């Protein structure tokens, strides 16, 4: 079962982004289409990256606490080997940092991030 998402915080952060965009528009009444698009992207791009990352982290696949995980190479149980940070890029080229449990097979040494 997925972990709950921080809906209330997301709504508050979204409201802040829209307020910043509104203030920007008031300060730039003659902005061009390209400038408006850049301003919207500057406000919503980081928010989108945050939503993608936090939604991904809501999965039980982010750690080894869920159902028993096994090595895809040899079928032996995986063991937690600490947490690691991984940086991914979204389709809009935003960096999304995920911190997840790194798993290692004690039998063959295969490492997985994220496990599952």
mmCIF file of the C-alpha atoms, coordinates in Angstrom:
data_MODEL
# 
_entry.id   MODEL 
# 
loop_
_atom_site.group_PDB 
_atom_site.id 
_atom_site.type_symbol 
_atom_site.label_atom_id 
_atom_site.label_alt_id 
_atom_site.label_comp_id 
_atom_site.label_asym_id 
_atom_site.label_entity_id 
_atom_site.label_seq_id 
_atom_site.pdbx_PDB_ins_code 
_atom_site.Cartn_x 
_atom_site.Cartn_y 
_atom_site.Cartn_z 
_atom_site.occupancy 
_atom_site.B_iso_or_equiv 
_atom_site.pdbx_formal_charge 
_atom_site.auth_seq_id 
_atom_site.auth_comp_id 
_atom_site.auth_asym_id 
_atom_site.auth_atom_id 
_atom_site.pdbx_PDB_model_num 
ATOM 1   C CA . UNK A 1 1   ? 0.000  0.000   0.000   1.00 0.00 ? 1   UNK A CA 1 
ATOM 2   C CA . UNK A 1 2   ? 1.464  3.406   -0.957  1.00 0.00 ? 2   UNK A CA 1 
ATOM 3   C CA . UNK A 1 3   ? 2.442  5.848   1.752   1.00 0.00 ? 3   UNK A CA 1 
ATOM 4   C CA . UNK A 1 4   ? 0.279  8.981   2.109   1.00 0.00 ? 4   UNK A CA 1 
ATOM 5   C CA . UNK A 1 5   ? 1.255  12.001  0.054   1.00 0.00 ? 5   UNK A CA 1 
ATOM 6   C CA . UNK A 1 6   ? 1.689  15.450  1.661   1.00 0.00 ? 6   UNK A CA 1 
ATOM 7   C CA . UNK A 1 7   ? -1.432 16.941  0.075   1.00 0.00 ? 7   UNK A CA 1 
ATOM 8   C CA . UNK A 1 8   ? -1.831 19.917  2.439   1.00 0.00 ? 8   UNK A CA 1 
ATOM 9   C CA . UNK A 1 9   ? 1.809  20.968  2.058   1.00 0.00 ? 9   UNK A CA 1 
ATOM 10  C CA . UNK A 1 10  ? 1.549  20.588  -1.709  1.00 0.00 ? 10  UNK A CA 1 
ATOM 11  C CA . UNK A 1 11  ? -1.528 22.818  -1.783  1.00 0.00 ? 11  UNK A CA 1 
ATOM 12  C CA . UNK A 1 12  ? 0.236  25.474  0.311   1.00 0.00 ? 12  UNK A CA 1 
ATOM 13  C CA . UNK A 1 13  ? 3.352  25.382  -1.883  1.00 0.00 ? 13  UNK A CA 1 
ATOM 14  C CA . UNK A 1 14  ? 1.233  25.552  -5.029  1.00 0.00 ? 14  UNK A CA 1 
ATOM 15  C CA . UNK A 1 15  ? -0.573 28.621  -3.671  1.00 0.00 ? 15  UNK A CA 1 
ATOM 16  C CA . UNK A 1 16  ? 2.810  30.268  -2.959  1.00 0.00 ? 16  UNK A CA 1 
ATOM 17  C CA . UNK A 1 17  ? 3.977  29.556  -6.522  1.00 0.00 ? 17  UNK A CA 1 
ATOM 18  C CA . UNK A 1 18  ? 0.796  31.025  -8.013  1.00 0.00 ? 18  UNK A CA 1 
ATOM 19  C CA . UNK A 1 19  ? 1.125  34.117  -5.784  1.00 0.00 ? 19  UNK A CA 1 
ATOM 20  C CA . UNK A 1 20  ? 4.718  34.595  -6.954  1.00 0.00 ? 20  UNK A CA 1 
ATOM 21  C CA . UNK A 1 21  ? 3.609  34.257  -10.573 1.00 0.00 ? 21  UNK A CA 1 
ATOM 22  C CA . UNK A 1 22  ? 0.833  36.794  -10.021 1.00 0.00 ? 22  UNK A CA 1 
ATOM 23  C CA . UNK A 1 23  ? 3.319  39.233  -8.446  1.00 0.00 ? 23  UNK A CA 1 
ATOM 24  C CA . UNK A 1 24  ? 5.705  38.698  -11.356 1.00 0.00 ? 24  UNK A CA 1 
ATOM 25  C CA . UNK A 1 25  ? 2.925  39.457  -13.841 1.00 0.00 ? 25  UNK A CA 1 
ATOM 26  C CA . UNK A 1 26  ? 2.008  42.658  -12.019 1.00 0.00 ? 26  UNK A CA 1 
ATOM 27  C CA . UNK A 1 27  ? 5.649  43.738  -12.199 1.00 0.00 ? 27  UNK A CA 1 
ATOM 28  C CA . UNK A 1 28  ? 5.912  42.820  -15.908 1.00 0.00 ? 28  UNK A CA 1 
ATOM 29  C CA . UNK A 1 29  ? 2.659  43.984  -17.561 1.00 0.00 ? 29  UNK A CA 1 
ATOM 30  C CA . UNK A 1 30  ? 4.181  44.086  -21.050 1.00 0.00 ? 30  UNK A CA 1 
ATOM 31  C CA . UNK A 1 31  ? 5.992  40.757  -20.910 1.00 0.00 ? 31  UNK A CA 1 
ATOM 32  C CA . UNK A 1 32  ? 6.289  38.808  -24.134 1.00 0.00 ? 32  UNK A CA 1 
ATOM 33  C CA . UNK A 1 33  ? 4.912  35.323  -24.650 1.00 0.00 ? 33  UNK A CA 1 
ATOM 34  C CA . UNK A 1 34  ? 8.408  33.853  -24.195 1.00 0.00 ? 34  UNK A CA 1 
ATOM 35  C CA . UNK A 1 35  ? 8.935  35.803  -20.967 1.00 0.00 ? 35  UNK A CA 1 
ATOM 36  C CA . UNK A 1 36  ? 5.582  34.670  -19.585 1.00 0.00 ? 36  UNK A CA 1 
ATOM 37  C CA . UNK A 1 37  ? 6.351  31.083  -20.505 1.00 0.00 ? 37  UNK A CA 1 
ATOM 38  C CA . UNK A 1 38  ? 9.759  31.324  -18.808 1.00 0.00 ? 38  UNK A CA 1 
ATOM 39  C CA . UNK A 1 39  ? 8.188  32.801  -15.670 1.00 0.00 ? 39  UNK A CA 1 
ATOM 40  C CA . UNK A 1 40  ? 5.578  30.034  -15.487 1.00 0.00 ? 40  UNK A CA 1 
ATOM 41  C CA . UNK A 1 41  ? 8.260  27.383  -16.021 1.00 0.00 ? 41  UNK A CA 1 
ATOM 42  C CA . UNK A 1 42  ? 10.441 28.972  -13.321 1.00 0.00 ? 42  UNK A CA 1 
ATOM 43  C CA . UNK A 1 43  ? 7.602  28.691  -10.797 1.00 0.00 ? 43  UNK A CA 1 
ATOM 44  C CA . UNK A 1 44  ? 6.023  25.390  -11.789 1.00 0.00 ? 44  UNK A CA 1 
ATOM 45  C CA . UNK A 1 45  ? 9.092  23.426  -12.943 1.00 0.00 ? 45  UNK A CA 1 
ATOM 46  C CA . UNK A 1 46  ? 10.597 23.008  -9.467  1.00 0.00 ? 46  UNK A CA 1 
ATOM 47  C CA . UNK A 1 47  ? 7.158  22.227  -8.039  1.00 0.00 ? 47  UNK A CA 1 
ATOM 48  C CA . UNK A 1 48  ? 6.618  19.554  -10.681 1.00 0.00 ? 48  UNK A CA 1 
ATOM 49  C CA . UNK A 1 49  ? 9.997  17.987  -9.905  1.00 0.00 ? 49  UNK A CA 1 
ATOM 50  C CA . UNK A 1 50  ? 9.165  17.948  -6.201  1.00 0.00 ? 50  UNK A CA 1 
ATOM 51  C CA . UNK A 1 51  ? 5.777  16.310  -6.841  1.00 0.00 ? 51  UNK A CA 1 
ATOM 52  C CA . UNK A 1 52  ? 7.329  13.638  -9.054  1.00 0.00 ? 52  UNK A CA 1 
ATOM 53  C CA . UNK A 1 53  ? 10.036 12.853  -6.509  1.00 0.00 ? 53  UNK A CA 1 
ATOM 54  C CA . UNK A 1 54  ? 7.719  12.734  -3.514  1.00 0.00 ? 54  UNK A CA 1 
ATOM 55  C CA . UNK A 1 55  ? 5.172  10.636  -5.383  1.00 0.00 ? 55  UNK A CA 1 
ATOM 56  C CA . UNK A 1 56  ? 7.909  8.169   -6.331  1.00 0.00 ? 56  UNK A CA 1 
ATOM 57  C CA . UNK A 1 57  ? 9.102  8.030   -2.722  1.00 0.00 ? 57  UNK A CA 1 
ATOM 58  C CA . UNK A 1 58  ? 5.594  7.148   -1.533  1.00 0.00 ? 58  UNK A CA 1 
ATOM 59  C CA . UNK A 1 59  ? 6.126  3.646   -2.951  1.00 0.00 ? 59  UNK A CA 1 
ATOM 60  C CA . UNK A 1 60  ? 6.983  0.698   -0.722  1.00 0.00 ? 60  UNK A CA 1 
ATOM 61  C CA . UNK A 1 61  ? 9.670  -0.129  -3.298  1.00 0.00 ? 61  UNK A CA 1 
ATOM 62  C CA . UNK A 1 62  ? 11.802 2.639   -1.779  1.00 0.00 ? 62  UNK A CA 1 
ATOM 63  C CA . UNK A 1 63  ? 12.971 0.424   1.072   1.00 0.00 ? 63  UNK A CA 1 
ATOM 64  C CA . UNK A 1 64  ? 13.202 -3.177  2.202   1.00 0.00 ? 64  UNK A CA 1 
ATOM 65  C CA . UNK A 1 65  ? 10.468 -2.961  4.839   1.00 0.00 ? 65  UNK A CA 1 
ATOM 66  C CA . UNK A 1 66  ? 7.801  -4.299  2.494   1.00 0.00 ? 66  UNK A CA 1 
ATOM 67  C CA . UNK A 1 67  ? 7.478  -7.805  1.093   1.00 0.00 ? 67  UNK A CA 1 
ATOM 68  C CA . UNK A 1 68  ? 10.641 -9.865  1.056   1.00 0.00 ? 68  UNK A CA 1 
ATOM 69  C CA . UNK A 1 69  ? 12.865 -8.759  -1.812  1.00 0.00 ? 69  UNK A CA 1 
ATOM 70  C CA . UNK A 1 70  ? 15.031 -11.208 -3.715  1.00 0.00 ? 70  UNK A CA 1 
ATOM 71  C CA . UNK A 1 71  ? 18.023 -10.786 -5.996  1.00 0.00 ? 71  UNK A CA 1 
ATOM 72  C CA . UNK A 1 72  ? 17.086 -10.808 -9.691  1.00 0.00 ? 72  UNK A CA 1 
ATOM 73  C CA . UNK A 1 73  ? 20.376 -12.610 -10.472 1.00 0.00 ? 73  UNK A CA 1 
ATOM 74  C CA . UNK A 1 74  ? 20.359 -15.527 -8.025  1.00 0.00 ? 74  UNK A CA 1 
ATOM 75  C CA . UNK A 1 75  ? 17.026 -15.394 -6.156  1.00 0.00 ? 75  UNK A CA 1 
ATOM 76  C CA . UNK A 1 76  ? 18.583 -14.992 -2.691  1.00 0.00 ? 76  UNK A CA 1 
ATOM 77  C CA . UNK A 1 77  ? 17.157 -12.469 -0.206  1.00 0.00 ? 77  UNK A CA 1 
ATOM 78  C CA . UNK A 1 78  ? 18.455 -8.921  -0.508  1.00 0.00 ? 78  UNK A CA 1 
ATOM 79  C CA . UNK A 1 79  ? 19.911 -7.120  2.492   1.00 0.00 ? 79  UNK A CA 1 
ATOM 80  C CA . UNK A 1 80  ? 19.745 -3.408  3.217   1.00 0.00 ? 80  UNK A CA 1 
ATOM 81  C CA . UNK A 1 81  ? 23.114 -1.751  2.630   1.00 0.00 ? 81  UNK A CA 1 
ATOM 82  C CA . UNK A 1 82  ? 22.369 1.771   3.831   1.00 0.00 ? 82  UNK A CA 1 
ATOM 83  C CA . UNK A 1 83  ? 20.647 4.619   2.071   1.00 0.00 ? 83  UNK A CA 1 
ATOM 84  C CA . UNK A 1 84  ? 21.933 6.374   -0.995  1.00 0.00 ? 84  UNK A CA 1 
ATOM 85  C CA . UNK A 1 85  ? 20.930 9.437   -2.912  1.00 0.00 ? 85  UNK A CA 1 
ATOM 86  C CA . UNK A 1 86  ? 20.225 9.154   -6.597  1.00 0.00 ? 86  UNK A CA 1 
ATOM 87  C CA . UNK A 1 87  ? 19.763 12.074  -8.976  1.00 0.00 ? 87  UNK A CA 1 
ATOM 88  C CA . UNK A 1 88  ? 17.406 11.681  -11.904 1.00 0.00 ? 88  UNK A CA 1 
ATOM 89  C CA . UNK A 1 89  ? 16.344 14.145  -14.586 1.00 0.00 ? 89  UNK A CA 1 
ATOM 90  C CA . UNK A 1 90  ? 12.713 14.813  -15.437 1.00 0.00 ? 90  UNK A CA 1 
ATOM 91  C CA . UNK A 1 91  ? 11.431 15.260  -18.973 1.00 0.00 ? 91  UNK A CA 1 
ATOM 92  C CA . UNK A 1 92  ? 11.732 19.014  -18.363 1.00 0.00 ? 92  UNK A CA 1 
ATOM 93  C CA . UNK A 1 93  ? 15.402 18.502  -17.403 1.00 0.00 ? 93  UNK A CA 1 
ATOM 94  C CA . UNK A 1 94  ? 14.845 19.220  -13.706 1.00 0.00 ? 94  UNK A CA 1 
ATOM 95  C CA . UNK A 1 95  ? 17.039 17.332  -11.243 1.00 0.00 ? 95  UNK A CA 1 
ATOM 96  C CA . UNK A 1 96  ? 15.084 15.120  -8.844  1.00 0.00 ? 96  UNK A CA 1 
ATOM 97  C CA . UNK A 1 97  ? 17.022 13.733  -5.875  1.00 0.00 ? 97  UNK A CA 1 
ATOM 98  C CA . UNK A 1 98  ? 15.723 10.508  -4.343  1.00 0.00 ? 98  UNK A CA 1 
ATOM 99  C CA . UNK A 1 99  ? 17.072 8.958   -1.172  1.00 0.00 ? 99  UNK A CA 1 
ATOM 100 C CA . UNK A 1 100 ? 16.329 5.264   -0.961  1.00 0.00 ? 100 UNK A CA 1 
ATOM 101 C CA . UNK A 1 101 ? 17.551 2.096   0.662   1.00 0.00 ? 101 UNK A CA 1 
ATOM 102 C CA . UNK A 1 102 ? 20.339 0.476   -1.325  1.00 0.00 ? 102 UNK A CA 1 
ATOM 103 C CA . UNK A 1 103 ? 20.119 -3.332  -1.386  1.00 0.00 ? 103 UNK A CA 1 
ATOM 104 C CA . UNK A 1 104 ? 22.868 -5.873  -1.846  1.00 0.00 ? 104 UNK A CA 1 
ATOM 105 C CA . UNK A 1 105 ? 22.735 -9.624  -2.310  1.00 0.00 ? 105 UNK A CA 1 
ATOM 106 C CA . UNK A 1 106 ? 24.977 -11.362 0.218   1.00 0.00 ? 106 UNK A CA 1 
ATOM 107 C CA . UNK A 1 107 ? 25.243 -14.378 -2.095  1.00 0.00 ? 107 UNK A CA 1 
ATOM 108 C CA . UNK A 1 108 ? 26.352 -12.896 -5.441  1.00 0.00 ? 108 UNK A CA 1 
ATOM 109 C CA . UNK A 1 109 ? 27.044 -9.250  -4.511  1.00 0.00 ? 109 UNK A CA 1 
ATOM 110 C CA . UNK A 1 110 ? 24.499 -7.708  -6.887  1.00 0.00 ? 110 UNK A CA 1 
ATOM 111 C CA . UNK A 1 111 ? 23.468 -4.230  -5.760  1.00 0.00 ? 111 UNK A CA 1 
ATOM 112 C CA . UNK A 1 112 ? 20.149 -2.596  -6.525  1.00 0.00 ? 112 UNK A CA 1 
ATOM 113 C CA . UNK A 1 113 ? 18.878 0.950   -6.246  1.00 0.00 ? 113 UNK A CA 1 
ATOM 114 C CA . UNK A 1 114 ? 16.014 1.092   -5.657  1.00 0.00 ? 114 UNK A CA 1 
ATOM 115 C CA . UNK A 1 115 ? 15.292 -2.448  -4.569  1.00 0.00 ? 115 UNK A CA 1 
ATOM 116 C CA . UNK A 1 116 ? 12.477 -4.208  -6.379  1.00 0.00 ? 116 UNK A CA 1 
# 
